[in-house]
Amino acid sequence: PKSSTTQDLAIGWWVAVALRNPVAGLGCYVGQVQSVTALGVRLTLLDWVVGEARGLDFWLPWTNVEGIQVATERDTWDQGAFARFQDRCISTARPVAE
């Protein structure tokens, strides 16, 4: 698999991240990029009620990332598109092993 680099994402971009194995309850998280390293990405999670990055920060290691939908500074932020992406992640996610 291709290695991610810190040049793939930028601070302030919006992302929806689908995980290989669900962690902390969900298989997909939507948030704004706060930092990017060779090991992973830290997001401030989207507060769906107010439509802003006001939730908790969440660290995602690259080894657990299946795919990412990205809105760069050139893109229009479309909360509906990210909600649909998250809905697809949740509906197709494998159950968490106990």
C-alpha positions in Angstrom: 0.0 0.0 0.0 1.0 3.6 -0.7 2.5 5.4 2.3 0.8 8.6 3.4 2.9 11.7 3.7 2.3 14.9 5.5 1.9 16.6 2.1 -1.3 14.6 1.3 -3.5 16.7 3.7 -3.3 20.2 5.1 -4.3 21.8 8.4 -7.8 23.2 8.1 -9.1 20.9 5.4 -12.3 18.9 6.1 -12.1 15.2 5.8 -14.3 12.1 6.2 -12.2 9.1 7.2 -13.4 5.5 6.7 -11.6 3.1 9.0 -10.4 -0.5 8.3 -11.7 -1.6 11.7 -14.2 0.5 13.6 -12.8 2.1 16.8 -14.5 4.0 19.5 -17.9 3.0 18.1 -17.9 4.2 14.5 -16.3 3.2 11.2 -16.2 6.8 9.9 -15.3 10.1 11.4 -15.8 13.7 9.9 -13.7 16.6 11.1 -11.2 19.3 10.4 -7.5 18.5 10.1 -5.5 19.8 13.0 -2.2 18.1 12.4 -0.7 15.5 10.1 2.4 13.4 10.7 3.9 10.3 9.1 2.1 8.2 11.7 -1.5 9.6 11.3 -3.8 12.6 11.4 -5.5 14.5 14.2 -9.0 15.8 13.6 -11.3 18.1 15.5 -14.6 16.2 15.1 -17.6 17.9 13.4 -20.4 19.0 15.7 -23.3 18.0 13.4 -25.8 20.3 15.2 -23.8 23.6 14.7 -21.9 22.4 11.5 -18.5 23.4 12.9 -15.4 21.6 14.1 -16.2 21.9 17.8 -16.1 18.4 19.0 -13.3 16.4 20.6 -10.0 15.8 18.8 -9.5 12.3 17.5 -6.2 10.7 16.5 -6.3 8.3 13.5 -3.2 6.3 12.7 -2.7 5.7 8.9 -2.6 1.9 9.6 -6.3 2.1 10.5 -7.4 4.3 7.6 -9.3 2.7 4.7 -10.1 5.8 2.7 -10.5 9.6 3.0 -12.9 12.1 1.4 -11.2 15.5 1.3 -12.4 19.1 1.0 -9.5 21.3 0.3 -9.4 25.1 0.5 -10.5 25.2 -3.1 -13.6 23.1 -2.4 -16.9 24.3 -1.0 -17.6 22.8 2.4 -20.7 20.6 1.8 -21.8 19.1 5.2 -24.5 17.1 3.3 -21.9 15.3 1.2 -19.9 14.4 4.3 -23.0 13.2 6.0 -23.8 10.9 3.1 -20.2 9.6 3.2 -20.5 8.9 6.9 -23.9 7.2 6.4 -22.4 4.9 3.8 -19.5 4.1 6.1 -21.8 3.2 8.9 -24.2 1.2 6.7 -21.4 -0.9 5.2 -19.2 -1.2 8.3 -18.3 -4.6 9.6 -19.5 -5.3 13.2 -17.0 -4.7 15.9 -15.5 -7.9 17.2 -16.0 -8.4 20.9 
